[in-house]
Amino acid sequence: MQWIEVRMTVDGEAAEAIAELLQRYGHQGVSIEQEGIMPDSWDEGEVPPPEKLTVRAYLPDDSRIDEAKRQLEVALGHMSLMYPMPEPTYAVIDDEDWADAWKKHYKPIRLGRNILIRPRWIEVDLAPDDIVISLDPGMAFGTGTHPTTQLCLEALEDVVKHGINMLDLGCGSGILAIGAAKLGVKDILAVDIDPIAAKVTAENAAQNNVAERITAQTGSLESVLHSARRFDLVVVNILARIIIPMCEQGLGQTVRPGGKAIFSGIIAEQADDVEAALRSTGLTPYKRRQQGDWVAIEAYRESVPSA
């Protein structure tokens, strides 16, 4: 069997939207590769802000491929009306080369003080304090190469306290839940509206030896609110256009009084609007982190005054 690799190189603002689109057609998820990282910087220092990101998906080359291409290009045409989109490029890949086609685009990445994201097939010399997250990027969206994920992990390294509980809303591959567990979070609910993402999160948690701390399930903000569970820490790495309506639906209620939350997937020019929405849902923004055009916002919910 052969596969068709679909590839698009775009700026950071377009990458998330294209990845979301390609997930509808790609087999075993979508990869996002940061361009311009020299090999000698894979395992040391800070990753430079990305100027370009390459998004890849793999489609089976069968009787449905022409219709899949047509639907993809129609969708890209609609997206181009709102934001300039490049033409996708296609390449044929033999079945025996397919797994390696995923793997060759991923290298270890160091973040924050001690976080190391390692593709499962690459061995890395570890320092005593390294917090290692091992992932297979061929499984689901969320591999640590996108600035939104990197900002969340760096924030988690600063705000996590041992023994707290956490909600990962929109868990994707589970990378943030796994990182939080390894940083000391005791109990994590990881939910995603995509059942494949919930399954992959559970698999990745098991392979990182943190399955006992992470409950991965299909769900949404509505299902979490109905459960009446409240969390010491909430992480939402989605998009500003989704976070803002969530605030109107009661997103702040998921954070217990005195708890904190991290929000990412936000373009810098959207940050003020997101912060206003967070205030409207009962949260107080107190810190921004930025990488290139992307921003993560940290917020807290006021403690209940003592009687």
C-alpha positions, 0 to 999 in steps of 0.5 A: 500500500502507498500513502499520500503525504500532504504538507503545508508550510505556514506561519504560527497563526495558520498552523493550528487551523490547518492542523485541525482541518488535516486531522479530518483526513489524516491517518493517525493524526497530524504532525507539526514541525518547527522549521529552522532548528539546527541539529546541534540545538535539538538537545540544548538551550531554548528553542527559538520562536518559530517563523514557519511551521510545517504541518503534515498528514498522511492519507491512504492512497486508495479509491477515496484519495481524489475525493479527499483531496477535493474536499481538502482543497475546497475547505482550504479555499474557504479558509483562504477567504479569511487568511492567506493559505498556501497550496498543499503539496503532495508526495507518494510514500510507500507503506514500508517508509510510512512510519519513518516518514513520521519519525524523521521530522521529530527531535528531542526538545528541551523546555523551561528548566528541566522538561525534555520532550523525547520522541520514543525512538530516540535515546537521549543523555539525561541529566539527573533533574530531567523531567522526560515526556516520551511521545509518538507523534504519529498518534495524535495532535500534540507533540510539543513542537507548537509554541502553544504547547511549549508555553503551557509546559513552561507555565506548568513547571512554575505553577504545579504543586505536589498533590494537587488535582488538575483538569486538562480540557482538550487533552489531544495527545495527553502531553500536558497531562503527562507533563503535569503528572511528572511535575507532581500533580496527583490526580488529572482529568483529561478530556477531549471531544475526540474519542481518539484523543482520549484513547491516545492520552491513556496510551501515552500516559501508560507508556510514560508510567503515569497512568494511575494519575490520569483519567482520560475520557471523551468529554467537554466543558459541559460534561465537566460542569455537570460533574460538579468537579472543581480543580486546583489547576485547569489547563486549556490549550485550544484556541482563543475563538473557543476559549472566549465562548467557553467563558460565557458557558461558565469556564471559570466554575471549573477552577476551585476558589484559590485555584489557578488556570493556564490558557493557550492557543492565543495570538498576541492580538487576541490576548486582551479579548481573552483576558476580558472573557476570563474576568467575566467568568470569575478569573483574574489574569495575572501573567502572560507568556509569549513565544513569537505571536503566541501567548499563554495567559495564567489566571487565578480564582479568588479564595472564598473570604473566611467568615 
